[in-house]
Amino acid sequence: MMRKIYSVALLAISLLSAQPSHQEIADKITRKGLEDLYAFEMLEDLTQYGHRFSGTPGYDKAVQWAEQKLKEVGADSVWLQPVVVPHWVRGNPEKAVATIGKKKIDLSVCALGGSVATPKNGITAEVIEVKSLAEAKQLGERAKGKIIFYNRPFDKTKINPFEAYGGAVDQRSRGAIEAAKVGAVAVLVRSMTNAIYKVPHTGAMRYADTVAKIPAAAISTMDANYLSDELQKGSKVSVTLTMDCTTLPEVQTYSVIGEIRGTEYPNEIVLIGGHLDSWDRGTGAHDDGSGVVQCIDVLRLMHELQLKPKRTIRCVLFANEENGLRGARAYAKNIDTMKEKHIVAIESDAGGFSPRGFGVEADSVRFLKIASFASLLENIGADRIRMGGGGADISVLEKFGTVLIGLSPDPQRYFDYHHTDIDTIDKVHPRELQLGAIAIAILTWALAQEGV
């Protein structure tokens, strides 16, 4: 009897020792990923449909593409989750002409997402510059009938441009509300970027039911500097702004979901995701086509390397992140009816640049466990595990006790392209993009095996 127990114990030890280590798996994932750079190949396919704004044919084509691609790469199951989304249309190209004395200067502008249109012949009004929402509130009667020009630039001393973005974006999101309260007829908002050029950046803005809805447009940083210089000289500046945008009835579309089922704990979910939609400028190559193809590629790498995760790895390509988070909210609502536990969610929505690490939103015990996997990412330079992270779409999972993790690529160039006509595939480097997919795959594997 003792000899049989001893033999069984030896067999168990030999089987355990035969299992590859996490480092060996990480090395296999890295070699396979760099062998073919498949994430970039997928991104070329995805961006051929043009922009993928909610409610548009481009988005509908992207849904069909993503569903087929998840099946091709070996997901055990693939399905579509219905989502009702807003449908805002930019219309004809926006125009803005500044008049300064006898000079007329064409400005580079674009409507902010959700803005109302101007009258057919446009709005012409004097411009008043402010640096903050507080300054706009203090204008009082001086603002009546004027265009308020929000011109607070990014704080260039911030090492991480995402911090600078957070310090400036309230102008875009709430600028029209505060301007309407003091009687302004429109707003121009400095584009959300450190770059100085003639490229305007769109983005979401909000209205309040208690005040008038006034047109809101982003102005390029170069033109913002020009207007500001003229105003500082004491010049009287007026602008004629013409926009043709409109909001149409909401439409139904879909988030796209695929998964590899866990072998031991199938009801414990490690979610990886990005948002399938993009703004209606450019083709959303960095925001967030890169995140989409990286997460699809994680499933491909698992399938081709014949890796069998203990926990379910689920790829969610969310609808409508850019102007509503409707896909994320629909997904979270569905969790309430499922007997599943989302232990971790990893989001890629910071561009397809070289990965530097991950930001983690978790208690100290779970953070330290995740940080213990940093050595697996060291070879690809993605081993900086820091406290504080996540993403817009996965933020809705926080109430379920899910650990939230965001991929952190090199951030320095992201806001050069963010929400612009130049967010196109030529700005994405194939190896940098692939390294991001590899980083997500390595961490996802470790978490699917070890839990948190």
C-alpha positions as CSV (number, residue, x, y, z in Angstrom):
1,M,0.0,0.0,0.0
2,M,2.8,2.4,0.9
3,R,4.6,1.5,-2.4
4,K,1.4,2.4,-4.3
5,I,1.0,5.8,-2.6
6,Y,4.7,6.5,-3.2
7,S,4.3,5.7,-6.9
8,V,1.2,7.9,-7.2
9,A,3.2,10.7,-5.5
10,L,6.1,10.3,-7.9
11,L,3.8,10.3,-10.9
12,A,2.1,13.6,-9.6
13,I,5.5,15.2,-9.1
14,S,6.7,14.1,-12.6
15,L,3.5,15.5,-14.2
16,L,3.9,18.7,-12.3
17,S,7.5,19.2,-13.3
18,A,6.6,18.5,-16.9
19,Q,4.3,21.5,-17.0
20,P,6.0,24.5,-18.6
21,S,6.6,27.4,-16.3
22,H,5.0,30.8,-16.8
23,Q,8.3,32.2,-18.0
24,E,8.5,29.4,-20.7
25,I,4.9,30.2,-21.8
26,A,5.8,33.9,-21.9
27,D,8.8,33.2,-24.1
28,K,6.6,31.1,-26.4
29,I,4.0,33.8,-26.7
30,T,6.7,36.4,-27.4
31,R,8.3,34.3,-30.2
32,K,5.0,33.4,-31.8
33,G,3.8,37.0,-31.7
34,L,6.9,38.5,-33.2
35,E,7.1,35.8,-35.8
36,D,4.1,37.0,-37.9
37,L,3.0,40.5,-36.5
38,Y,-0.6,39.4,-37.0
39,A,-2.1,42.3,-35.0
40,F,-0.9,44.8,-37.7
41,E,-2.4,42.6,-40.4
42,M,-5.7,42.7,-38.7
43,L,-5.5,46.4,-38.2
44,E,-5.0,46.9,-41.9
45,D,-8.2,44.9,-42.5
46,L,-10.2,46.8,-39.9
47,T,-9.2,50.3,-40.9
48,Q,-10.2,49.7,-44.6
49,Y,-13.8,50.4,-43.5
50,G,-13.0,54.0,-42.7
51,H,-14.2,55.5,-39.4
52,R,-16.4,53.4,-37.1
53,F,-18.6,55.9,-35.4
54,S,-21.7,54.7,-33.6
55,G,-24.7,54.3,-35.9
56,T,-22.7,54.3,-39.2
57,P,-22.2,51.7,-41.9
58,G,-18.5,51.7,-41.0
59,Y,-19.3,50.5,-37.5
60,D,-21.7,47.8,-38.8
61,K,-19.0,46.5,-41.2
62,A,-16.6,46.4,-38.3
63,V,-19.0,44.3,-36.2
64,Q,-19.2,41.7,-39.0
65,W,-15.5,41.7,-39.4
66,A,-14.8,41.3,-35.7
67,E,-17.3,38.5,-35.4
68,Q,-15.7,36.6,-38.3
69,K,-12.2,37.3,-37.1
70,L,-12.9,36.0,-33.5
71,K,-14.2,32.7,-35.1
72,E,-11.1,32.5,-37.4
73,V,-8.6,32.9,-34.6
74,G,-10.1,30.0,-32.6
75,A,-12.5,31.4,-30.0
76,D,-14.6,28.6,-28.5
77,S,-17.7,30.7,-28.8
78,V,-18.5,34.1,-30.4
79,W,-21.7,36.2,-30.0
80,L,-23.1,39.7,-30.5
81,Q,-24.6,41.7,-27.6
82,P,-27.3,44.2,-28.7
83,V,-26.8,47.9,-27.8
84,V,-28.9,50.9,-28.5
85,V,-26.5,53.8,-29.4
86,P,-26.8,57.5,-30.2
87,H,-26.5,58.6,-33.8
88,W,-24.9,62.0,-34.3
89,V,-23.9,63.1,-37.8
90,R,-21.3,65.7,-38.5
91,G,-22.8,66.8,-41.9
92,N,-21.0,69.2,-44.2
93,P,-17.5,70.3,-43.4
94,E,-17.3,72.9,-40.7
95,K,-16.1,76.4,-41.6
96,A,-14.7,79.2,-39.4
97,V,-13.4,82.5,-40.6
98,A,-11.9,85.1,-38.2
99,T,-12.1,88.8,-39.0
100,I,-9.4,91.0,-37.5
101,G,-9.6,94.5,-38.8
102,K,-9.6,94.1,-42.6
103,K,-8.1,90.7,-42.5
104,K,-10.0,87.5,-42.9
105,I,-8.3,84.2,-41.9
106,D,-9.6,80.7,-42.3
107,L,-9.4,78.7,-39.1
108,S,-9.1,74.9,-38.8
109,V,-12.1,73.7,-36.7
110,C,-14.3,70.7,-36.3
111,A,-17.6,70.2,-34.4
112,L,-17.4,68.6,-31.0
113,G,-19.3,65.3,-30.9
114,G,-23.0,65.9,-30.0
115,S,-23.0,69.6,-30.9
116,V,-26.0,71.3,-32.4
117,A,-25.7,73.1,-35.7
118,T,-25.4,76.8,-36.3
119,P,-28.0,78.6,-38.4
120,K,-27.7,77.9,-42.1
121,N,-25.7,81.1,-42.7
122,G,-23.6,80.6,-39.6
123,I,-23.0,82.6,-36.4
124,T,-20.9,85.7,-36.4
125,A,-19.9,87.1,-33.1
126,E,-17.0,88.7,-31.2
127,V,-14.6,86.4,-29.5
128,I,-13.8,86.5,-25.8
129,E,-10.9,84.4,-24.5
130,V,-10.9,82.5,-21.2
131,K,-8.6,79.9,-19.6
132,S,-11.1,78.1,-17.5
133,L,-14.8,77.3,-16.8
134,A,-14.5,79.6,-13.7
135,E,-13.4,82.5,-15.9
136,A,-16.4,81.9,-18.2
137,K,-18.7,82.0,-15.3
138,Q,-17.3,85.4,-14.2
139,L,-17.9,87.1,-17.6
140,G,-21.5,87.8,-16.7
141,E,-23.2,90.2,-19.1
142,R,-20.0,90.7,-21.1
143,A,-20.5,87.3,-22.6
144,K,-24.0,87.9,-24.0
145,G,-24.1,87.4,-27.7
146,K,-20.3,86.5,-27.9
147,I,-18.3,83.4,-28.8
148,I,-16.4,82.2,-25.8
149,F,-12.9,80.8,-26.7
150,Y,-11.6,78.3,-24.2
151,N,-7.8,78.4,-24.5
152,R,-6.2,76.5,-21.6
153,P,-3.4,74.4,-23.1
154,F,-2.0,71.1,-21.9
155,D,0.4,71.5,-18.9
156,K,3.7,70.7,-20.7
157,T,5.4,70.0,-17.4
158,K,3.4,66.8,-17.0
159,I,5.5,63.9,-18.0
160,N,2.5,61.8,-18.8
161,P,0.3,63.6,-21.4
162,F,-2.8,61.7,-20.0
163,E,-2.4,63.8,-16.9
164,A,-2.3,66.9,-19.0
165,Y,-5.4,65.8,-20.9
166,G,-7.3,65.3,-17.6
167,G,-6.3,68.8,-16.6
168,A,-7.7,70.4,-19.7
169,V,-10.6,68.3,-21.0
170,D,-13.3,69.9,-18.8
171,Q,-13.3,72.8,-21.3
172,R,-14.4,70.5,-24.0
173,S,-16.9,68.5,-22.0
174,R,-18.6,71.3,-20.1
175,G,-17.6,74.5,-21.9
176,A,-20.8,74.9,-23.8
177,I,-22.9,74.6,-20.7
178,E,-21.1,77.3,-18.8
179,A,-21.0,79.6,-21.8
180,A,-24.7,79.2,-22.4
181,K,-25.3,80.2,-18.8
182,V,-23.8,83.6,-19.4
183,G,-25.5,84.2,-22.7
184,A,-22.8,83.2,-25.2
185,V,-23.9,82.0,-28.6
186,A,-21.2,79.5,-29.4
187,V,-17.9,78.2,-28.1
188,L,-14.5,77.5,-29.6
189,V,-12.3,75.0,-27.6
190,R,-8.5,74.6,-27.9
191,S,-7.8,71.1,-29.2
192,M,-6.7,68.5,-26.6
193,T,-3.1,68.0,-27.6
194,N,0.5,69.3,-26.9
195,A,1.2,69.4,-30.6
196,I,1.1,72.8,-32.3
197,Y,-0.4,72.4,-35.8
198,K,-3.4,73.0,-37.9
199,V,-5.2,69.8,-36.9
200,P,-8.4,70.1,-34.9
201,H,-9.4,67.3,-32.4
202,T,-13.0,66.4,-31.9
203,G,-14.4,64.7,-28.8
204,A,-17.4,64.3,-26.6
205,M,-19.2,67.3,-25.1
206,R,-22.3,67.7,-23.0
207,Y,-25.4,69.9,-22.7
208,A,-27.7,70.6,-19.7
209,D,-31.4,70.7,-20.1
210,T,-31.6,73.9,-18.0
211,V,-29.7,76.1,-20.5
212,A,-29.7,76.7,-24.2
213,K,-27.8,74.3,-26.5
214,I,-25.2,76.3,-28.3
215,P,-22.8,75.2,-31.1
216,A,-19.4,73.9,-29.9
217,A,-16.3,73.4,-32.1
218,A,-12.7,72.5,-31.5
219,I,-10.0,74.8,-32.9
220,S,-6.5,73.7,-33.9
221,T,-3.7,74.6,-31.5
222,M,-1.9,76.7,-34.1
223,D,-5.1,78.8,-34.7
224,A,-5.8,79.0,-31.0
225,N,-2.4,80.5,-30.5
226,Y,-3.0,83.0,-33.3
227,L,-6.3,84.2,-32.0
228,S,-4.9,84.5,-28.5
229,D,-1.9,86.6,-29.7
230,E,-4.3,88.9,-31.5
231,L,-6.6,89.3,-28.5
232,Q,-3.6,89.9,-26.2
233,K,-2.6,92.8,-28.6
234,G,-6.0,94.3,-28.0
235,S,-7.3,93.5,-31.5
236,K,-11.1,93.0,-31.9
237,V,-11.6,89.5,-33.2
238,S,-14.9,88.1,-34.6
239,V,-15.5,84.7,-36.0
240,T,-18.1,83.4,-38.4
241,L,-18.8,79.7,-37.5
242,T,-20.8,77.4,-39.8
243,M,-21.7,73.8,-38.8
244,D,-24.2,71.4,-40.2
245,C,-24.3,68.6,-37.6
246,T,-27.5,66.9,-36.3
247,T,-28.6,64.2,-33.9
248,L,-30.8,61.5,-35.5
249,P,-32.9,58.8,-33.7
250,E,-30.9,56.2,-31.8
251,V,-30.2,52.9,-33.5
252,Q,-29.4,49.3,-32.4
253,T,-26.0,47.9,-33.0
254,Y,-23.7,45.4,-31.2
255,S,-20.7,44.7,-29.0
256,V,-18.7,41.7,-30.2
257,I,-17.7,39.0,-27.7
258,G,-15.5,35.9,-28.0
259,E,-13.9,33.6,-25.5
260,I,-11.7,30.6,-24.7
261,R,-13.5,28.6,-22.1
262,G,-11.6,27.8,-18.8
263,T,-10.7,24.2,-18.1
264,E,-11.1,24.3,-14.3
265,Y,-12.9,27.5,-13.4
266,P,-15.0,28.4,-16.5
267,N,-17.3,30.8,-14.5
268,E,-14.3,32.9,-13.4
269,I,-13.7,35.5,-16.2
270,V,-10.5,37.2,-17.2
271,L,-11.8,39.9,-19.5
272,I,-9.7,41.6,-22.1
273,G,-11.1,44.4,-24.3
274,G,-11.1,47.6,-26.2
275,H,-13.8,49.6,-28.0
276,L,-14.7,48.8,-31.6
277,D,-16.1,52.3,-32.3
278,S,-14.0,55.3,-33.2
279,W,-14.7,59.0,-33.9
280,D,-15.7,60.1,-37.3
281,R,-12.3,61.5,-38.1
282,G,-9.5,59.4,-39.5
283,T,-9.9,55.6,-39.1
284,G,-9.3,55.1,-35.4
285,A,-6.1,53.2,-35.9
286,H,-4.7,54.0,-32.5
287,D,-8.1,54.8,-30.8
288,D,-9.0,52.1,-30.5
289,G,-8.3,49.9,-33.5
290,S,-5.0,49.0,-31.9
291,G,-6.7,47.8,-28.7
292,V,-9.3,45.7,-30.6
293,V,-6.7,43.8,-32.7
294,Q,-4.4,43.3,-29.7
295,C,-7.2,41.6,-27.7
296,I,-8.3,39.4,-30.6
297,D,-4.6,38.4,-31.1
298,V,-4.5,37.2,-27.4
299,L,-7.1,34.6,-28.3
300,R,-5.2,33.7,-31.5
301,L,-1.9,33.2,-29.6
302,M,-3.6,31.0,-27.0
303,H,-5.2,28.9,-29.7
304,E,-2.2,28.5,-31.9
305,L,0.1,27.6,-29.0
306,Q,-2.6,25.2,-27.7
307,L,-2.7,26.9,-24.3
308,K,-5.6,25.8,-22.1
309,P,-6.3,28.4,-19.5
310,K,-7.9,27.4,-16.2
311,R,-10.2,30.4,-16.2
312,T,-12.2,31.7,-19.1
313,I,-10.5,34.4,-21.2
314,R,-13.2,36.6,-22.7
315,C,-12.5,39.3,-25.4
316,V,-15.1,42.1,-25.4
317,L,-15.1,44.6,-28.2
318,F,-17.3,47.3,-26.8
319,A,-19.7,49.5,-28.8
320,N,-20.1,53.3,-28.2
321,E,-17.2,54.1,-25.9
322,E,-16.5,57.4,-27.6
323,N,-19.9,59.1,-27.1
324,G,-21.9,57.2,-24.5
325,L,-20.3,54.0,-23.0
326,R,-23.5,52.2,-24.0
327,G,-21.7,49.0,-24.8
328,A,-20.0,48.9,-21.4
329,R,-23.2,49.6,-19.6
330,A,-25.1,46.9,-21.5
331,Y,-22.4,44.4,-20.7
332,A,-22.4,45.3,-17.0
333,K,-26.2,45.0,-16.9
334,N,-26.0,41.5,-18.3
335,I,-23.6,40.4,-15.6
336,D,-26.4,40.7,-13.1
337,T,-28.2,37.8,-14.8
338,M,-25.2,35.6,-15.3
339,K,-23.6,33.2,-12.7
340,E,-20.1,34.4,-13.5
341,K,-17.4,36.2,-11.5
342,H,-15.3,38.7,-13.4
343,I,-12.1,38.5,-11.4
344,V,-10.0,40.8,-13.7
345,A,-10.6,43.1,-16.6
346,I,-7.7,44.4,-18.8
347,E,-8.4,47.2,-21.3
348,S,-6.2,48.4,-24.1
349,D,-7.2,52.0,-25.1
350,A,-4.1,54.1,-25.0
351,G,-2.8,53.5,-28.5
352,G,-0.6,50.9,-30.3
353,F,2.7,52.2,-29.1
354,S,5.4,50.2,-27.3
355,P,4.1,48.8,-24.1
356,R,5.7,50.0,-20.9
357,G,3.6,48.1,-18.3
358,F,0.2,48.1,-16.7
359,G,-1.8,50.3,-14.3
360,V,-3.8,48.3,-11.7
361,E,-6.8,49.4,-9.7
362,A,-6.9,46.9,-6.8
363,D,-6.4,46.6,-3.1
364,S,-2.8,46.2,-1.9
365,V,-2.9,42.4,-1.6
366,R,-4.2,41.8,-5.1
367,F,-1.9,44.5,-6.5
368,L,1.2,42.8,-5.1
369,K,0.1,39.5,-6.6
370,I,-0.3,41.1,-10.1
371,A,3.0,42.9,-9.6
372,S,4.7,39.6,-9.0
373,F,4.2,38.8,-12.7
374,A,6.3,41.7,-13.8
375,S,9.4,39.5,-14.4
376,L,7.4,37.7,-17.1
377,L,7.2,41.0,-19.0
378,E,10.7,42.2,-18.5
379,N,12.1,40.8,-21.8
380,I,9.7,43.0,-23.8
381,G,10.1,46.1,-21.6
382,A,6.6,46.1,-20.3
383,D,7.3,45.3,-16.7
384,R,6.3,48.6,-15.0
385,I,3.3,47.6,-12.8
386,R,1.9,50.6,-11.0
387,M,-1.0,51.3,-8.8
388,G,-3.9,53.1,-10.5
389,G,-5.3,52.2,-13.9
390,G,-8.1,50.6,-15.7
391,G,-10.1,52.1,-18.6
392,A,-13.4,53.7,-19.5
393,D,-15.3,50.6,-20.6
394,I,-14.1,48.3,-17.8
395,S,-14.8,51.0,-15.2
396,V,-18.4,49.7,-15.0
397,L,-17.1,46.4,-13.6
398,E,-15.7,48.0,-10.5
399,K,-18.9,47.5,-8.6
400,F,-18.6,43.8,-9.0
401,G,-15.2,43.8,-7.2
402,T,-13.3,43.2,-10.4
403,V,-9.6,44.2,-10.5
404,L,-9.2,46.8,-13.3
405,I,-6.0,46.9,-15.4
406,G,-5.0,49.2,-18.2
407,L,-2.2,48.6,-20.7
408,S,0.2,51.4,-20.5
409,P,2.0,52.1,-23.8
410,D,4.5,54.9,-24.3
411,P,2.1,57.9,-24.0
412,Q,4.1,60.7,-25.6
413,R,2.6,60.6,-29.2
414,Y,-0.9,59.5,-28.4
415,F,-2.5,62.9,-28.3
416,D,-0.8,63.9,-31.5
417,Y,-3.4,61.7,-33.3
418,H,-6.3,61.4,-30.8
419,H,-9.7,62.1,-32.3
420,T,-8.3,63.5,-35.5
421,D,-8.2,63.0,-39.3
422,I,-4.6,61.7,-38.9
423,D,-5.3,58.8,-36.6
424,T,-4.6,56.4,-39.5
425,I,-2.6,53.2,-39.9
426,D,0.5,54.8,-41.1
427,K,1.0,56.2,-37.6
428,V,1.1,52.6,-36.1
429,H,4.4,50.7,-36.0
430,P,3.8,46.9,-36.5
431,R,6.3,45.7,-33.9
432,E,5.2,48.2,-31.3
433,L,1.6,47.1,-31.8
434,Q,2.5,43.4,-31.6
435,L,4.5,43.9,-28.4
436,G,1.3,45.3,-26.8
437,A,-0.6,42.2,-27.8
438,I,2.1,40.0,-26.4
439,A,2.2,41.9,-23.1
440,I,-1.6,41.5,-22.7
441,A,-1.4,37.8,-23.6
442,I,1.4,37.1,-21.1
443,L,-0.4,38.8,-18.2
444,T,-3.7,37.4,-19.2
445,W,-2.3,33.8,-19.2
446,A,-0.7,34.3,-15.7
447,L,-4.0,35.7,-14.3
448,A,-6.1,32.9,-15.9
449,Q,-3.8,30.3,-14.3
450,E,-3.2,31.9,-10.9
451,G,-6.3,34.1,-10.3
452,V,-6.0,37.1,-7.9
